[in-house]
């Protein structure tokens, strides 16, 4: 039985990690730390867990664990590790962007996208969990990148729910602004582009020109991205390429109809739909930004690191309606 702890358990990704780990057949959640909610019951903050746990948020962390999940804001993990000496036997899984890029003189972290780097993850001591948009988009591109087929400009439009902005209310995440509204942000400059380019460069041997337009949606959770580029592949060839690539990856599924976000909410799934229009191929991807885009993928990485079944604790039913 693996023993796990969570640093920053009061936010959205912390809450999702708690929910998943409480049901994990081979993992025991030992503690959930939170500076802001220390001393309170976990169910006072994550009320969906009422009746399922008597855990209290702790102010401090414990060393008697096998793995630590860092569910804090960007920059917080590095600060925590500077201030606290962690037993080197404890494996770390960071959900922030602190260790995703390899050009920041950061070592010892494997980029945790299982569908691209499963073998490296199995041997890893520490994991940098991918971003949510980065996950949805990369899963649309991996088969093409591995086969060095990203030779033309890549165009992406993607929309995300308000939970992607974190639990703390902001001008563009509170209900009165977000409801019945839509807007774009960080056009062509989204921070997840860096890790996408990094992965494409590793797999293809060179980066591609990627244009990404992110949108804020008037819903709480989920991501839908549409990726399109010129390609000589026929629809049949593209379908075979993607099917062959993902046949051994349990959470990515090709579908024959346009998917919608509700099909994946509350799950670690990614659904991909491929369509060809003249000489342009379009790949639609849907994930839950808090599960496959964050805490679910983190648990998937934990499973691989400790030699467990990759799907352990992650066979979750979608909301659907």
C-alpha positions as CSV (number, residue, x, y, z in Angstrom):
1,X,0.0,0.0,0.0
2,X,1.5,3.3,-1.1
3,X,1.3,6.2,1.3
4,X,0.6,9.6,-0.1
5,X,0.4,13.2,1.1
6,X,-0.9,16.4,-0.6
7,X,0.6,19.8,-0.3
8,X,-2.0,22.5,-1.0
9,X,-5.1,20.4,-0.6
10,X,-7.7,23.1,-0.4
11,X,-7.8,24.2,-4.0
12,X,-9.5,22.6,-7.0
13,X,-6.6,20.2,-8.0
14,X,-6.0,19.4,-4.3
15,X,-9.7,18.5,-3.9
16,X,-9.7,16.3,-7.0
17,X,-6.5,14.5,-5.8
18,X,-8.2,13.8,-2.5
19,X,-11.3,12.5,-4.2
20,X,-9.3,10.1,-6.4
21,X,-6.8,8.9,-3.8
22,X,-9.6,8.1,-1.2
23,X,-10.9,5.5,-3.7
24,X,-7.5,4.2,-4.8
25,X,-7.2,0.5,-4.1
26,X,-3.4,0.6,-3.5
27,X,-2.8,4.0,-2.0
28,X,-3.6,5.5,1.4
29,X,-3.9,9.2,1.7
30,X,-2.1,10.0,4.9
31,X,-2.5,13.8,5.1
32,X,-3.7,16.9,3.2
33,X,-1.8,20.1,4.0
34,X,-3.2,23.6,3.7
35,X,-1.8,26.8,5.1
36,X,-5.2,28.6,4.7
37,X,-7.5,25.9,6.0
38,X,-5.3,24.2,8.6
39,X,-7.3,22.7,11.4
40,X,-10.5,22.5,9.4
41,X,-12.2,19.3,8.2
42,X,-11.5,18.4,4.6
43,X,-15.3,18.2,4.2
44,X,-15.7,21.8,5.3
45,X,-14.0,22.9,2.1
46,X,-14.6,20.0,-0.2
47,X,-18.3,19.4,0.6
48,X,-18.7,16.8,-2.1
49,X,-16.6,14.4,0.1
50,X,-19.1,14.6,3.1
51,X,-19.5,11.2,4.6
52,X,-16.4,9.8,2.9
53,X,-13.5,11.0,5.0
54,X,-12.7,12.4,8.5
55,X,-9.4,13.9,7.4
56,X,-8.5,17.3,8.8
57,X,-6.3,19.8,6.9
58,X,-2.9,20.0,8.6
59,X,-0.6,23.0,8.7
60,X,2.6,20.9,8.3
61,X,3.5,18.0,6.2
62,X,4.6,14.5,7.2
63,X,7.8,12.7,6.0
64,X,6.3,9.2,6.5
65,X,4.9,8.9,2.9
66,X,6.1,7.4,-0.3
67,X,4.9,10.2,-2.6
68,X,3.9,13.9,-2.3
69,X,1.5,15.7,-4.6
70,X,2.1,19.4,-4.9
71,X,-1.2,21.1,-5.7
72,X,-0.3,24.7,-5.1
73,X,0.0,27.7,-7.4
74,X,2.8,28.3,-9.9
75,X,6.0,29.1,-8.1
76,X,4.9,27.7,-4.8
77,X,6.5,24.3,-5.2
78,X,10.0,25.7,-5.7
79,X,9.5,27.9,-2.6
80,X,8.3,25.0,-0.5
81,X,11.3,22.8,-1.5
82,X,13.7,25.7,-0.7
83,X,12.2,26.1,2.8
84,X,11.7,22.4,3.6
85,X,14.1,19.4,3.5
86,X,12.3,16.5,1.9
87,X,13.5,13.0,2.5
88,X,15.1,11.9,-0.8
89,X,13.2,8.6,-0.8
90,X,9.9,10.5,-1.2
91,X,8.8,10.8,-4.8
92,X,7.4,14.2,-5.9
93,X,4.6,14.9,-8.3
94,X,4.3,18.6,-9.0
95,X,1.1,19.9,-10.6
96,X,2.4,23.5,-11.1
97,X,4.5,24.7,-14.1
98,X,7.6,25.0,-11.9
99,X,9.5,22.1,-13.4
100,X,7.9,21.5,-16.8
101,X,10.6,23.1,-18.9
102,X,14.1,21.7,-19.2
103,X,15.8,25.0,-20.0
104,X,15.5,26.5,-16.5
105,X,18.4,24.7,-15.0
106,X,16.0,22.3,-13.3
107,X,17.0,18.7,-13.1
108,X,15.5,15.5,-11.8
109,X,12.0,15.9,-13.1
110,X,10.4,13.9,-15.9
111,X,7.7,15.5,-17.9
112,X,4.6,13.4,-17.0
113,X,2.7,12.9,-20.2
114,X,2.2,9.1,-20.1
115,X,1.2,8.8,-23.7
116,X,4.5,10.2,-24.8
117,X,7.0,9.3,-22.0
118,X,5.6,6.3,-20.2
119,X,8.9,4.4,-20.0
120,X,10.7,7.5,-18.5
121,X,7.9,8.0,-16.0
122,X,8.2,4.4,-14.8
123,X,11.8,5.1,-13.8
124,X,11.3,8.7,-12.5
125,X,11.9,10.0,-9.0
126,X,10.1,13.2,-9.6
127,X,7.4,14.2,-12.1
128,X,6.4,17.6,-13.6
129,X,2.7,17.1,-14.4
130,X,1.7,18.7,-17.7
131,X,-0.7,21.7,-18.0
132,X,-4.4,21.1,-18.8
133,X,-4.5,22.8,-22.3
134,X,-1.0,21.3,-23.0
135,X,-2.4,17.8,-22.3
136,X,-5.5,18.1,-24.6
137,X,-3.4,19.7,-27.4
138,X,-0.4,17.3,-27.2
139,X,-2.7,14.3,-27.3
140,X,-4.0,15.7,-30.6
141,X,-0.4,15.9,-32.0
142,X,1.6,13.0,-30.6
143,X,1.0,10.5,-33.4
144,X,1.9,13.1,-36.0
145,X,5.0,14.3,-34.2
146,X,6.4,10.8,-33.6
147,X,6.0,10.1,-37.3
148,X,7.6,13.5,-38.2
149,X,4.5,14.7,-39.9
150,X,4.1,18.2,-38.4
151,X,5.7,20.0,-41.4
152,X,3.1,22.7,-41.8
153,X,1.8,25.4,-39.5
154,X,-0.4,24.1,-36.7
155,X,-3.5,26.1,-35.7
156,X,-5.4,25.5,-32.5
157,X,-8.6,26.9,-30.9
158,X,-9.4,25.7,-27.4
159,X,-11.9,26.6,-24.8
160,X,-11.7,25.9,-21.0
161,X,-13.9,26.1,-18.0
162,X,-13.5,28.6,-15.2
163,X,-11.8,26.0,-12.8
164,X,-8.8,26.3,-15.0
165,X,-8.1,29.7,-13.4
166,X,-8.0,28.2,-9.9
167,X,-10.2,28.5,-6.9
168,X,-9.4,32.1,-6.0
169,X,-12.0,34.4,-7.7
170,X,-10.7,36.7,-10.3
171,X,-12.3,39.3,-12.6
172,X,-12.7,36.8,-15.4
173,X,-13.7,33.7,-13.3
174,X,-16.5,34.9,-11.1
175,X,-20.1,34.0,-12.1
176,X,-21.5,37.4,-13.0
177,X,-18.8,37.9,-15.6
178,X,-18.4,34.4,-16.9
179,X,-22.1,33.5,-17.2
180,X,-23.5,34.0,-20.7
181,X,-20.1,35.2,-21.9
182,X,-17.0,34.2,-23.8
183,X,-13.6,35.8,-24.4
184,X,-10.2,35.0,-25.8
185,X,-7.0,35.5,-23.8
186,X,-3.3,35.2,-24.2
187,X,-3.7,34.8,-27.9
188,X,-0.5,33.1,-29.4
189,X,1.2,33.6,-26.0
190,X,-0.3,31.0,-23.7
191,X,2.2,29.6,-21.2
192,X,1.4,26.0,-22.2
193,X,2.8,26.6,-25.7
194,X,6.3,26.3,-24.3
195,X,5.8,22.8,-23.0
196,X,4.0,21.8,-26.2
197,X,6.9,23.0,-28.3
198,X,9.3,21.2,-26.0
199,X,7.5,17.9,-26.5
200,X,7.2,18.3,-30.3
201,X,10.9,19.2,-30.5
202,X,11.8,16.1,-28.6
203,X,9.6,13.7,-30.6
204,X,10.0,15.2,-34.1
205,X,13.5,16.5,-33.8
206,X,12.4,20.0,-34.6
207,X,9.7,22.4,-33.4
208,X,6.7,23.3,-35.4
209,X,5.0,26.7,-35.8
210,X,2.0,26.6,-33.6
211,X,-0.7,29.3,-33.4
212,X,-3.0,28.8,-30.3
213,X,-6.1,30.8,-29.5
214,X,-7.4,30.0,-26.0
215,X,-11.0,30.9,-25.0
216,X,-12.7,31.3,-21.6
217,X,-15.9,29.3,-21.5
218,X,-19.1,30.0,-19.5
219,X,-18.9,26.6,-17.8
220,X,-17.0,25.3,-14.8
221,X,-14.8,22.4,-16.0
222,X,-13.6,20.7,-19.1
223,X,-11.5,21.6,-22.2
224,X,-12.3,21.3,-25.9
225,X,-9.6,21.9,-28.4
226,X,-9.6,21.9,-32.2
227,X,-6.3,21.4,-33.9
228,X,-6.0,21.7,-37.7
229,X,-3.1,21.7,-40.2
230,X,-2.5,20.9,-43.8
231,X,-1.8,17.2,-44.4
232,X,-1.4,14.7,-47.2
233,X,-2.9,11.9,-45.1
234,X,-6.3,10.6,-46.0
235,X,-8.9,10.3,-43.3
236,X,-8.4,6.5,-43.3
237,X,-4.6,6.9,-43.0
238,X,-4.9,9.4,-40.2
239,X,-7.4,7.2,-38.3
240,X,-5.0,4.2,-38.6
241,X,-2.1,6.3,-37.5
242,X,-3.9,7.5,-34.4
243,X,-5.5,4.1,-33.6
244,X,-2.1,2.3,-33.8
245,X,-0.4,5.0,-31.6
246,X,-3.0,4.9,-28.8
247,X,-3.9,1.2,-28.9
248,X,-1.9,0.6,-25.7
249,X,-2.9,3.8,-23.9
250,X,-6.0,3.1,-21.8
251,X,-7.3,6.7,-21.4
252,X,-7.2,7.9,-25.0
253,X,-10.1,6.9,-27.3
254,X,-10.9,7.7,-30.9
255,X,-14.5,8.3,-31.6
256,X,-16.5,8.5,-34.8
257,X,-18.7,11.5,-33.8
258,X,-17.8,15.0,-32.6
259,X,-17.3,14.6,-28.9
260,X,-18.6,16.9,-26.2
261,X,-17.1,17.9,-22.9
262,X,-19.7,16.1,-20.8
263,X,-18.6,12.8,-22.1
264,X,-15.3,13.1,-20.2
265,X,-16.2,15.2,-17.1
266,X,-15.1,13.5,-13.9
267,X,-12.9,11.1,-15.8
268,X,-9.3,10.6,-16.8
269,X,-10.3,10.1,-20.5
270,X,-9.4,12.0,-23.6
271,X,-11.6,11.6,-26.6
272,X,-10.2,12.4,-30.1
273,X,-12.2,12.9,-33.3
274,X,-10.5,13.2,-36.6
275,X,-12.0,14.9,-39.7
276,X,-10.5,15.7,-43.1
277,X,-11.7,18.7,-45.2
278,X,-9.9,19.0,-48.6
279,X,-6.2,19.1,-47.6
280,X,-6.7,20.0,-44.0
281,X,-6.9,17.5,-41.1
282,X,-8.8,18.5,-37.9
283,X,-8.4,16.8,-34.6
284,X,-10.9,17.6,-31.8
285,X,-9.9,16.7,-28.3
286,X,-11.9,16.8,-25.1
287,X,-10.7,16.3,-21.5
288,X,-11.6,17.2,-17.9
289,X,-9.1,19.9,-17.1
290,X,-9.1,18.9,-13.4
291,X,-8.7,15.2,-14.0
292,X,-6.8,14.2,-17.1
293,X,-5.5,17.8,-17.2
294,X,-4.3,17.8,-13.6
295,X,-5.0,15.4,-10.7
296,X,-6.0,12.3,-12.6
297,X,-3.0,12.5,-14.7
298,X,-0.9,12.9,-11.6
299,X,-2.3,9.7,-10.1
300,X,-1.8,8.0,-13.4
301,X,1.9,9.0,-13.2
302,X,2.0,7.7,-9.6
303,X,0.7,4.4,-10.7
304,X,3.4,4.1,-13.4
305,X,6.2,5.2,-11.0
306,X,5.3,2.5,-8.4
307,X,4.7,-0.3,-10.9
308,X,0.9,-0.4,-10.4
309,X,-1.8,-0.8,-13.0
310,X,-1.9,2.4,-14.9
311,X,-5.7,2.7,-14.5
312,X,-5.8,2.0,-10.7
313,X,-8.2,4.3,-9.0
314,X,-9.0,6.1,-12.3
315,X,-11.9,4.1,-13.8
316,X,-14.3,6.9,-13.2
317,X,-17.8,7.4,-14.6
318,X,-18.4,10.5,-16.6
319,X,-21.2,13.0,-15.6
320,X,-22.7,12.6,-19.1
321,X,-25.9,14.5,-18.3
